[in-house]
Structures are given as C-alpha cells and as structure tokens.
Amino acid sequence: MSRSFYHYLMKYRHPSPKDSISNFANNAYEDHSFPKTSSDYHELSSYLEFNGQYLESMTVFDEAWEIYLQSEG
C-alpha cells in the first residue's frame, strides 16, 4: 500500500459533510493523535475503539477501510 489510511481518508474531508465517511474524515483530521502513518487495520481499529468517540459506529471505519483497500489494491 502506497498511502497511509489517514492520507487516503483525507480526500473525503468536506466543509459540510453529507455522509458518515466525510464526518469521519473531518473528525480524524481534528484528532491530533490519530495514527497518521499507519496502514495496519488492527492498529487503527484498536486506536478508534479507545479514542474514536466521534465515530457513530465502527462500521463507518470498516466501510472506509474496504474502500481504502480497493483503491490501493
């Protein structure tokens, strides 16, 4: 994988988010502790389980992760 998950997710940032992935991207951008260089599912999901109070559901992360894998594949 060439880009970190965070770097990929940032393309979904939007000033007025219309979906849960855009909301996730905006919140991850504001989260200064987010593991920005990671491409490891387990590291990211563990981080979000403990620190991702801004995620409405871990399903949002899983959906974003699937799109990330397809795009980087």
N, C-alpha and C positions, 0 to 999 in steps of 0.2 A: 504494500500500500504506500502510495507516494505522499499523501497528505494525512495529517492527523485528523481525528474525528472532529475536534473543535474547529479546525481550519475549514473543513467541509461544511460543518453546521452553520458557520458564519454567513454562508451565501443565502441562508434563509432569514437573516435578520431583516426586520421590516419596521418602519416607524409606526404603522398601525396594523399589527399582526392580524391575519384573518384566519389562522389555524393554529393548532396546538404545537406544531413543529416550529413555526415562526415565534410563538410565545417562548418556547424552549430556547431557541437561538438567542432571543433578546435577553432572557434571564441568564443564560450561560455567559453571555458577554459581560453582564454586570457582576458575575461571580468570579472575583479575582483569584480564588483558589482552585478554580476548575482545572483539571489536568490537561492543559492545552496541547501538550506534545504527545499525548497517548493515543495509540490506535489499538489498545487492548480492551476487549469487551468487558472482561472481569474487573479490571481496574476501574473503568469508567462506571460500570453498574454499581460496584461497591461504593464508589465516591458518591454517586447520586442517591443511593439508598440512605446514606447518612447525612448528606448535605444538600440534596436536591428538593428542599421543601417547596420550591417554586414549580416543580413538575406536578401536574394534576394527577399523573399516573405513570408508573414505569413503562407502561405500554407505549407512551409517547417516545421514550428513549428507544425502545425496541423497534418501533416503526422507523425512526430516524436512522438507527443502526443498519437496518435492512437496506434502506435507500443508499446509505453510505457504502455498504459492501457492493451493491450492484454498480454504483458509479465508479468505484475504484477497481472493480474486478477485472 
